């Protein structure tokens, strides 16, 4: 039995979707950490995470990170049928899987326009889904609001550092992505809980036959 089968055995579809996203988050974080250990200069060169995808010594863990994230989010998208707003969530997740593969296949040193397209649309899709998470779960959901706030602040910081030759582009991009995937886990758990709730019906008067 594989690791993912062991982790998802006996779970509901919503729970299995959470496991897949969590596994993708852990795998991506681990592979990016490996890349940074191999090329510590990536923390100072302001080309962001994409810098890790244009060097021979980091291309393998970089590819594992992106392909692994795309595969896990696609698998999770297949398990949202019983969730509230599951159809919309599934389509967003599949678009993001496509965008992750697109980023991997279009390094900025060879096809910068395509790379920017996939990166910017992924960024917008993730922000859009974060906004919908607040709407779906309610603005009082503190964890979702905080994670969305971190995403917005790190997104602005990434935009600020992008045109500079030195800065913290990679760090801000990683913070944005880790915040988003943590938000995805919270969203899946929240929608899973809503899908299992029973709708209370109003009490109806009973007419007794007096005859």
C-alpha positions as a Markdown table, in Angstrom:
| # | Residue | x | y | z |
|---|---|---|---|---|
| 1 | Unk | 0.0 | 0.0 | 0.0 |
| 2 | Unk | 1.4 | 3.4 | -1.0 |
| 3 | Unk | 1.9 | 6.3 | 1.4 |
| 4 | Unk | -1.1 | 8.3 | 0.1 |
| 5 | Unk | -3.3 | 5.2 | 0.2 |
| 6 | Unk | -2.4 | 4.6 | 3.8 |
| 7 | Unk | -3.1 | 8.3 | 4.7 |
| 8 | Unk | -6.5 | 8.4 | 2.9 |
| 9 | Unk | -7.8 | 4.9 | 3.7 |
| 10 | Unk | -11.2 | 5.0 | 5.3 |
| 11 | Unk | -11.5 | 8.7 | 5.0 |
| 12 | Unk | -14.3 | 10.7 | 3.4 |
| 13 | Unk | -13.7 | 12.5 | 0.1 |
| 14 | Unk | -13.4 | 15.8 | 1.8 |
| 15 | Unk | -10.8 | 14.4 | 4.3 |
| 16 | Unk | -8.9 | 12.8 | 1.4 |
| 17 | Unk | -8.8 | 16.2 | -0.4 |
| 18 | Unk | -7.3 | 17.8 | 2.7 |
| 19 | Unk | -4.6 | 15.0 | 2.8 |
| 20 | Unk | -3.7 | 15.5 | -0.8 |
| 21 | Unk | -3.3 | 19.3 | -0.4 |
| 22 | Unk | -1.3 | 18.8 | 2.8 |
| 23 | Unk | 0.9 | 16.3 | 1.1 |
| 24 | Unk | 1.5 | 18.6 | -1.8 |
| 25 | Unk | 2.3 | 21.5 | 0.6 |
| 26 | Unk | 4.9 | 19.4 | 2.5 |
| 27 | Unk | 6.5 | 18.0 | -0.7 |
| 28 | Unk | 6.8 | 21.5 | -2.2 |
| 29 | Unk | 8.2 | 23.0 | 0.9 |
| 30 | Unk | 10.8 | 20.2 | 1.3 |
| 31 | Unk | 11.9 | 20.4 | -2.4 |
| 32 | Unk | 12.3 | 24.2 | -2.3 |
| 33 | Unk | 14.3 | 23.9 | 0.9 |
| 34 | Unk | 16.6 | 21.4 | -0.9 |
| 35 | Unk | 17.0 | 23.9 | -3.8 |
| 36 | Unk | 17.9 | 26.7 | -1.4 |
| 37 | Unk | 20.5 | 24.6 | 0.4 |
| 38 | Unk | 22.1 | 23.7 | -3.0 |
| 39 | Unk | 22.0 | 27.3 | -4.2 |
| 40 | Unk | 22.0 | 29.7 | -1.2 |
| 41 | Unk | 22.7 | 32.6 | -3.5 |
| 42 | Unk | 19.1 | 32.3 | -4.6 |
| 43 | Unk | 18.1 | 34.1 | -1.4 |
| 44 | Unk | 20.1 | 37.2 | -2.7 |
| 45 | Unk | 19.4 | 37.1 | -6.4 |
| 46 | Unk | 16.1 | 38.8 | -7.0 |
| 47 | Unk | 14.6 | 36.4 | -9.5 |
| 48 | Unk | 12.3 | 34.6 | -7.1 |
| 49 | Unk | 11.5 | 30.9 | -7.0 |
| 50 | Unk | 11.9 | 30.8 | -10.8 |
| 51 | Unk | 15.7 | 31.2 | -10.3 |
| 52 | Unk | 15.8 | 27.7 | -9.0 |
| 53 | Unk | 14.3 | 26.3 | -12.3 |
| 54 | Unk | 17.1 | 27.5 | -14.6 |
| 55 | Unk | 20.1 | 25.8 | -13.0 |
| 56 | Unk | 21.1 | 22.2 | -13.6 |
| 57 | Unk | 21.9 | 21.5 | -10.0 |
| 58 | Unk | 18.4 | 22.4 | -8.8 |
| 59 | Unk | 16.2 | 21.5 | -11.7 |
| 60 | Unk | 15.3 | 18.1 | -10.4 |
| 61 | Unk | 14.0 | 19.1 | -6.9 |
| 62 | Unk | 12.4 | 22.2 | -8.5 |
| 63 | Unk | 10.6 | 20.0 | -11.0 |
| 64 | Unk | 9.5 | 17.6 | -8.3 |
| 65 | Unk | 8.1 | 20.6 | -6.3 |
| 66 | Unk | 6.0 | 21.9 | -9.2 |
| 67 | Unk | 4.9 | 18.6 | -10.6 |
| 68 | Unk | 4.2 | 17.2 | -7.2 |
| 69 | Unk | 2.1 | 20.3 | -6.3 |
| 70 | Unk | 0.2 | 20.1 | -9.6 |
| 71 | Unk | -0.5 | 16.4 | -9.2 |
| 72 | Unk | -1.7 | 16.7 | -5.6 |
| 73 | Unk | -4.0 | 19.6 | -6.3 |
| 74 | Unk | -5.4 | 17.8 | -9.3 |
| 75 | Unk | -6.1 | 14.7 | -7.2 |
| 76 | Unk | -7.7 | 16.9 | -4.5 |
| 77 | Unk | -9.9 | 18.5 | -7.2 |
| 78 | Unk | -11.4 | 15.1 | -7.9 |
| 79 | Unk | -12.7 | 14.8 | -4.3 |
| 80 | Unk | -14.7 | 18.0 | -3.9 |
| 81 | Unk | -18.0 | 16.7 | -5.3 |
| 82 | Unk | -19.7 | 16.5 | -1.9 |
| 83 | Unk | -18.5 | 19.9 | -0.7 |
| 84 | Unk | -20.4 | 23.2 | -0.8 |
| 85 | Unk | -19.2 | 25.1 | -3.9 |
| 86 | Unk | -17.3 | 22.0 | -4.8 |
| 87 | Unk | -17.7 | 22.4 | -8.6 |
| 88 | Unk | -16.2 | 26.0 | -8.5 |
| 89 | Unk | -13.4 | 24.9 | -6.2 |
| 90 | Unk | -12.6 | 21.9 | -8.4 |
| 91 | Unk | -12.3 | 24.1 | -11.5 |
| 92 | Unk | -10.0 | 26.6 | -9.8 |
| 93 | Unk | -7.8 | 23.8 | -8.5 |
| 94 | Unk | -7.4 | 22.3 | -12.0 |
| 95 | Unk | -6.6 | 25.6 | -13.5 |
| 96 | Unk | -3.9 | 26.1 | -10.9 |
| 97 | Unk | -2.5 | 22.6 | -11.6 |
| 98 | Unk | -2.2 | 23.6 | -15.3 |
| 99 | Unk | -0.5 | 26.9 | -14.4 |
| 100 | Unk | 2.0 | 25.2 | -12.2 |
| 101 | Unk | 3.0 | 22.8 | -15.0 |
| 102 | Unk | 3.1 | 25.8 | -17.4 |
| 103 | Unk | 5.5 | 27.7 | -15.1 |
| 104 | Unk | 7.8 | 24.6 | -15.0 |
| 105 | Unk | 7.8 | 24.2 | -18.8 |
| 106 | Unk | 8.5 | 27.9 | -19.5 |
| 107 | Unk | 11.7 | 29.0 | -17.7 |
| 108 | Unk | 12.1 | 32.8 | -17.8 |
| 109 | Unk | 15.5 | 32.5 | -19.5 |
| 110 | Unk | 13.8 | 30.9 | -22.6 |
| 111 | Unk | 10.2 | 32.2 | -22.7 |
| 112 | Unk | 9.8 | 35.1 | -20.4 |
| 113 | Unk | 6.4 | 36.2 | -21.7 |
| 114 | Unk | 4.8 | 32.8 | -21.2 |
| 115 | Unk | 6.5 | 32.4 | -17.8 |
| 116 | Unk | 5.1 | 35.8 | -16.7 |
| 117 | Unk | 1.6 | 34.8 | -18.0 |
| 118 | Unk | 1.5 | 31.6 | -16.1 |
| 119 | Unk | 2.9 | 33.2 | -12.9 |
| 120 | Unk | 0.6 | 36.3 | -13.0 |
| 121 | Unk | -2.6 | 34.2 | -13.7 |
| 122 | Unk | -1.7 | 31.8 | -10.9 |
| 123 | Unk | -1.2 | 34.7 | -8.6 |
| 124 | Unk | -4.6 | 36.1 | -9.5 |
| 125 | Unk | -6.4 | 32.8 | -9.3 |
| 126 | Unk | -5.0 | 32.2 | -5.9 |
| 127 | Unk | -6.0 | 35.6 | -4.7 |
| 128 | Unk | -9.5 | 35.1 | -6.2 |
| 129 | Unk | -9.9 | 31.8 | -4.4 |
| 130 | Unk | -8.8 | 33.4 | -1.1 |
| 131 | Unk | -11.5 | 36.0 | -1.6 |
| 132 | Unk | -14.1 | 33.4 | -2.3 |
| 133 | Unk | -13.0 | 31.5 | 0.8 |
| 134 | Unk | -13.8 | 34.5 | 3.0 |
| 135 | Unk | -17.2 | 34.8 | 1.3 |
| 136 | Unk | -18.0 | 31.1 | 1.6 |
| 137 | Unk | -16.8 | 30.6 | 5.2 |
| 138 | Unk | -17.8 | 34.1 | 6.4 |
| 139 | Unk | -15.7 | 37.2 | 7.1 |
| 140 | Unk | -15.5 | 36.2 | 10.8 |
| 141 | Unk | -13.4 | 33.1 | 10.0 |
| 142 | Unk | -10.2 | 34.6 | 11.6 |
| 143 | Unk | -7.7 | 32.1 | 10.2 |
| 144 | Unk | -8.9 | 32.6 | 6.6 |
| 145 | Unk | -8.8 | 36.4 | 7.0 |
| 146 | Unk | -5.3 | 36.3 | 8.5 |
| 147 | Unk | -3.9 | 34.0 | 5.8 |
| 148 | Unk | -5.5 | 36.2 | 3.1 |
| 149 | Unk | -3.9 | 39.2 | 4.6 |
| 150 | Unk | -0.5 | 37.6 | 4.6 |
| 151 | Unk | -1.0 | 36.7 | 1.0 |
| 152 | Unk | -1.9 | 40.3 | 0.0 |
| 153 | Unk | 1.1 | 41.8 | 2.0 |
| 154 | Unk | 3.6 | 39.2 | 0.6 |
| 155 | Unk | 2.1 | 39.7 | -2.9 |
| 156 | Unk | 2.7 | 43.5 | -2.7 |
| 157 | Unk | 6.2 | 42.9 | -1.4 |
| 158 | Unk | 7.0 | 40.5 | -4.2 |
| 159 | Unk | 5.8 | 43.1 | -6.7 |
| 160 | Unk | 8.0 | 45.7 | -5.1 |
| 161 | Unk | 11.1 | 43.5 | -5.2 |
| 162 | Unk | 10.5 | 42.1 | -8.7 |
| 163 | Unk | 12.2 | 45.0 | -10.7 |
| 164 | Unk | 15.1 | 45.2 | -8.3 |
| 165 | Unk | 18.4 | 43.4 | -8.7 |
| 166 | Unk | 18.7 | 42.5 | -5.0 |
| 167 | Unk | 16.0 | 41.9 | -2.4 |
| 168 | Unk | 13.7 | 39.3 | -1.0 |
| 169 | Unk | 11.7 | 38.2 | -4.0 |
| 170 | Unk | 12.1 | 34.5 | -3.3 |
| 171 | Unk | 11.2 | 34.8 | 0.3 |
| 172 | Unk | 8.1 | 36.8 | -0.4 |
| 173 | Unk | 6.9 | 34.4 | -3.1 |
| 174 | Unk | 7.4 | 31.4 | -0.7 |
| 175 | Unk | 5.5 | 33.2 | 2.0 |
| 176 | Unk | 2.7 | 33.9 | -0.4 |
| 177 | Unk | 2.5 | 30.3 | -1.6 |
| 178 | Unk | 2.8 | 28.6 | 1.8 |
| 179 | Unk | 0.0 | 30.9 | 3.1 |
| 180 | Unk | -2.2 | 30.1 | 0.1 |
| 181 | Unk | -1.9 | 26.3 | 0.5 |
| 182 | Unk | -2.5 | 26.6 | 4.2 |
| 183 | Unk | -5.6 | 28.6 | 3.4 |
| 184 | Unk | -6.7 | 25.8 | 0.9 |
| 185 | Unk | -6.5 | 23.2 | 3.7 |
| 186 | Unk | -8.6 | 25.5 | 6.0 |
| 187 | Unk | -11.1 | 26.1 | 3.2 |
| 188 | Unk | -11.5 | 22.4 | 2.4 |
| 189 | Unk | -12.0 | 21.6 | 6.1 |
| 190 | Unk | -14.6 | 24.4 | 6.4 |
| 191 | Unk | -16.5 | 23.3 | 3.3 |
| 192 | Unk | -16.4 | 19.7 | 4.4 |
| 193 | Unk | -18.0 | 20.7 | 7.7 |
| 194 | Unk | -20.7 | 22.7 | 6.0 |
| 195 | Unk | -21.5 | 19.8 | 3.7 |
| 196 | Unk | -22.3 | 17.6 | 6.6 |
| 197 | Unk | -24.6 | 20.0 | 8.4 |
| 198 | Unk | -28.3 | 19.3 | 8.6 |
| 199 | Unk | -30.7 | 22.0 | 7.8 |
| 200 | Unk | -33.0 | 22.7 | 10.6 |
| 201 | Unk | -36.7 | 22.9 | 9.6 |
| 202 | Unk | -39.1 | 25.3 | 11.3 |
| 203 | Unk | -41.5 | 23.7 | 13.7 |
| 204 | Unk | -44.9 | 23.2 | 12.1 |
| 205 | Unk | -48.1 | 23.2 | 14.0 |
| 206 | Unk | -49.8 | 19.9 | 14.3 |
| 207 | Unk | -53.5 | 19.7 | 13.8 |
| 208 | Unk | -55.1 | 17.2 | 16.0 |
| 209 | Unk | -58.3 | 15.5 | 14.9 |
| 210 | Unk | -60.8 | 16.3 | 17.7 |
| 211 | Unk | -63.4 | 14.3 | 16.1 |
